[in-house]
Amino acid sequence: MKPATIRRSLCASAAALLASAAPGVGADTVKVFLLAGQSNMEGKADNKLIDHQATDAKTKDLFAHLRTGDAWTVRDDAFIKFLGRHGGLTTGFGSPGKTGPELEFGHMMAEHFDEPVLLIKAAWGGHSLYQKFRSPSAGLPSDEILAAELEGLQARVKQANEKSGKNDPLPTMEQVKEPYGSSYRNMLKEVEDTKANYETLFPALKGKKLEMAGFVWFQGFNDQFGDHAPGQYADNMKHLIKDVRKDLGVPELPVVIACLGTNGQNERSGNNKVVQDAQFSMNDVPEFKGNVKAFRTDVLVDKAAAELFPTWRDNFEEWELVGSDRPYHYLGSAIWYTRIGHGMGEAMLELLK
């Protein structure tokens, strides 16, 4: 919570007199950031872990700026909507019972702006950019690829029917096409729903105008798999950036990409490297210069969690003090997710200059 916010609550009448001269006091706009991706944008750091580390002498300084006294701050100048949940920004807005990068990122945005900040999270586990987040200008895969996909799906149903004695209908081409772009469309629906209902969801924002200020993308794991997704990631990422800007009506909307980093401190290799390199290459696209920033998340690894993970079953009591999930979820490390959120914030602030 900014000192200015505290001062205003203590000296409301004085603030009213100074409103015409003080930037941000009585601001009539809200800075909105759309945070999208798959399970790691959801956030997988267990709340029990982050609660422990926020009070442990070895790690509490890393989280002190997010707390007020002995409790997590619930900001009154930063708000969040994540699918069915909404409220003042604090812990617990990741997957159920968990926290993600939104906590640190939202804190940094709120500290930067005089205006209130609103985060809209649209994230679903296991959704690839190749298929479900595929944006309109990317089009559908080729007829040949779709036909091969249909053939594979039908073969599996036939095999299942033979084993079970059932006669389930075979998938159709329409069913093959249906998932493509579904999460992209749902992401836009989340934005529209928030715009339509934000004054009810967040009474403190009543009468203020929403202003789309940035887009943050944290995804990539599922695009490591399949014959086509890894090699097409760069093109699909370009389409995503352009389509998000078009559909949100902000031609040069700042875009931050947190590159896939589930390899952690291990050497980059295979399709993990292919996807990460494709994301990082957005920094070199001429039309994205100065308005798109990709950064590496693997170099932010929580080494204490990474070193203990291989023997976590044998050292469970020690493990649950540093991690709470598998490598594909950044070990469920509250420290790693907070560092990623900070990286998102630093990149966004660089673009906002």
N, C-alpha and C positions, 0 to 999 in steps of 0.2 A: 504494500500500500504506500503510495507516494506521500512524502511529508506534506505536500501541498494539499492532498486530500484530507489528511488529519487536521491540518490547520483550518481548512474550510469547515469541517464539522464542529470544531471548537469555537470558531469565530464567524459564524454564519452571517451575522448582520454586517460585520466589517467587510467580509468577502463580497457581499451584495453591493456595497458602495464602490468597491474597487473593480467590479466585474468588467466595466468598459475598458479598463486599462490592463487587466491581467489576462494573458493568453490562456485559453482553455477553460476558464471559469464560465460555467453556463454554456459550454460548447454545444452547438446544435447538430454536430455530426458524430458518427460512430465509425471507427476504423474497423473494417471487417476483413478477416483472414480465413480463407478456405484451406483446410488441412485434409489431404486425401491420400489414400493408399490402401495397403492391406493390413495384415495383423500387427505389423510393427508400428504402423501409424495408430492403430487402436491403442497400443501400449500394453506391455506385458510385465512390468515390474510390480511384484506383489506389494500391496499396501502394508502388510506386516513387515516386509523387508525395509521399505523406505521409512516406516515409522521407527524401526530399530536404528537404522543408520543415521537418522536425524537426531538421535539422542546419544549415540555411541561416541565416546571421546575421540576415537580415531577418525570419524567421518562426519561429525555433526557440522563442522564448519562449511562443508560442501552444500548444506541445505539451509543454513542459518538465514539467508536472505529471503527464504520462502516461508518463514515462520514468524509468528508474533508470540513472544513469551514461550510457553511450553506447548503451543498448538500450531497447526498449519494455518497460515493466513487464508482467509476467504476474501478475495479481493472485491472491492466495491467499485472498481474502475475497469475490471476485466471480466468478461462473461463467456460462457461456453455452452454450445449445444452439440451434443454427440448423440445422434439418432434420437432415442426416446428420453434422454436425460438432458437437464439444463440447470444452470445456476451460476453463482459467482465462482470464478476460477480458483480451484484448490486441488488437492489430491483426489484420486478416485475416478477421474474421467477417462480412464483407459478401458480395457476389457473389464468385465465385472470384478470388483475387488482389486483392481490394478490401476497403475498410473503410467502414462507415457510421456513423450517429448513435449506435449502441449503445455505442461505445467511450467517448464522453464521458458519455452518460447513465448507463451502468453505473458509471463511476468516481464520479460524483456520488452515486449511491445508496449505493455502498460506503463513501464517506466519511461519509455521513450516519448510517448504521445501525451499531450495534454488532454486530448479527447479520450473518451472511453473506448475500449477495445472489445470486439466480439469475435470469438473463434467458432467457426462451423466445421465440425469434423465429419467427414464422410469416409469411413474405412470399414472394409470387410475382409476377413481372413481368407487367404487362398485365391484372391482374384488377380488375374494377370492383366497386364497392359495389352497383350496380344489378343485376348478375347474379351473379358467382361468390361475392362476399362477402355477398350478400343473406341476411339473418338470418331465422329462422323466422317471427317475428311480422309481417314485412313481406309474407308470402305471395307467391304468384306474381303476375306481371303479369296484367292482365285477359285474358279469353278472346279478345277482339278483337285485342289486341296480340300474343298468342301465335300466333293464326291468321295474322296478317300476317307474323310471323317465319317460320312454317312455309312459307308461300307463297313468300317470298323465297328460302329455302334450297332448296326444291324446284325453283324456276325456275333456280337456278344449276346444280344437278345435271343438270337436263334439257338445259341449254345445253351443259354439258361433255360429256354423253353424245352429243349431236348432233355435236360437233366431233371427238370421239375414236372414235365408232362403238361405244362401250361401252354397257353396259346396267346401270350401277350403280343399286342400289335407291335410291328417294327417301327423304329423311329423314322420320321419324315425329314425331308430337306428343310422344311419350315422350322422344325424343332432343332435342327442343327444350327440354323442361322440365329435363332431367337436369343441365345446368351450373349452374342457379340454386341458390345456396347451397352449392356444392361446396367452395369455399375456406373458407367459414365452418365447415363440418363438419370439414375437414382441419385447421383451426386448433385446434379443440377436441381433435382426435385427437393433435395435437402436445403439448397440455397433458397429456392422459391418458397418453401414452407416456412423457413426462418423469416424471410422478408415479409411474408403475409401475417406472421403471428408474433414477431419479436416484442411488440409492445405489451402483449399479454404474458409472454414467457419471461420477459425482463422489464418489470414495471419502471425501473430506474431509467430506462431508455425511451420511455414514452415521449413522443413529440420530437424525437431526434431523427435525423436522416442517416440511413446506412450508406457508407461509402466503401466500395470494395478496394482494399489496399494491397492485397497480396495473395499468392497461391503457393502452398508448400506441398511437395510431393515426396512421399517416403514409401517405396514399394520396390519390387524387383525380384523377390525370391522365386515366385512361381514362373517367371519368364526364363528361368534357367533350364526348363524342361521342355521337351518336344522338339520336333525337327525344324520348326520354323521360328518360334518365339525369340530365341536369343539373337539370331542374325537380323531380325526385323526390329529389334528394340529401338535403335536410334531413330529410324524413320517414324515409328509409332510415337515416340516421345515428341518429336517435332510436331506431328499432327496434334497431339494432346495439348501442347502449349498454345498452338494457334487457335484450336477450337475452344479451349477454355476462355481465352481472351475474347474471342468473337461472341461466345454465348453469354459471357458475363458483361459484355459491352465495355471492356476496358482494353483498348488496342495494345498498350504496352504494360500491362499488369505485371508487376515484379513477380518472378517465379524462382523459387528456391527448390533445389533437388538434393535431398539427402541420399547419396549414392549407397547402393547395396553394400553392406560391410559385415555380413554374417561370418565371413572368414576370420574376422578378428585379427589376432596377431599372427595368424598363419599366412603362408605365402598365397598370393592370389593365383588362381588356376582355373582352367576349364571354363564352363559357362558362367560361373560366378564372376570371373574376370571379364568375360565378354559383355555381360549386362552392366557391370560397374563402369567399364570403359565407354560403353554406349551412353550411359547417363552423364559421365564426366565430359564427353565430347560436346555436350550442349554448350559448354563454355567457349567453344571454338566456332560456333555457327555465327557468321557475320551479322545476321539480322537480330540475333539475341544478345549481342554485345551490350553490356550495361544494364540489361533488364532480365537476364537469367543467370543464376549462379548455382553451380553444382559443387558439392564438397564431399570429401571422403569421411565415412563414419567408422571404417575399420581401424583407423589410426587413433580413434578415441576410446578404444577398448578398455574395459575395466580389467586390468591385468590380474588383480587378486582373484576375481571370479573365474577368469579364463584358466588360471593355473590350478585352481582347485577342482574345476569341473570334471576332468578325467577320472577322478576318484570320489566323486560326490556321493555315491552309494555307501562307500566305506567311511565317509566322514560327513554324514548328513547333518549333524548338529552344527558343525563348522560351516558347511556349505550354505545352509539356510540363512546365515548371517551375511552372505555376500551375493547370493544368486537365488533365482526362483524359477528358472525355465531352461530350455535347451538352447544350443548355439543359434538355431534358426530364429529364435526370439531374443537375440542379444543377451542370452543367459538370464533373462529376466532381471538384469542388473539395473538397479535404480540409479547407480552412478553413471553407467553407460547411457541410459536413456536421457538422463539430465544433461550429459555432455552433448548428446545429439541435439536436444532441444536448444542448447546454447549455440551450437553450430548453426542451426536453422535461424536463430535470432541474429547472430552476427552477420550471416549472409544476407538476410532481409534488410537489416539496417544499412549494409553497404549499398544495396540496390536503391534504397529509399533516399539516399543522398542525392 
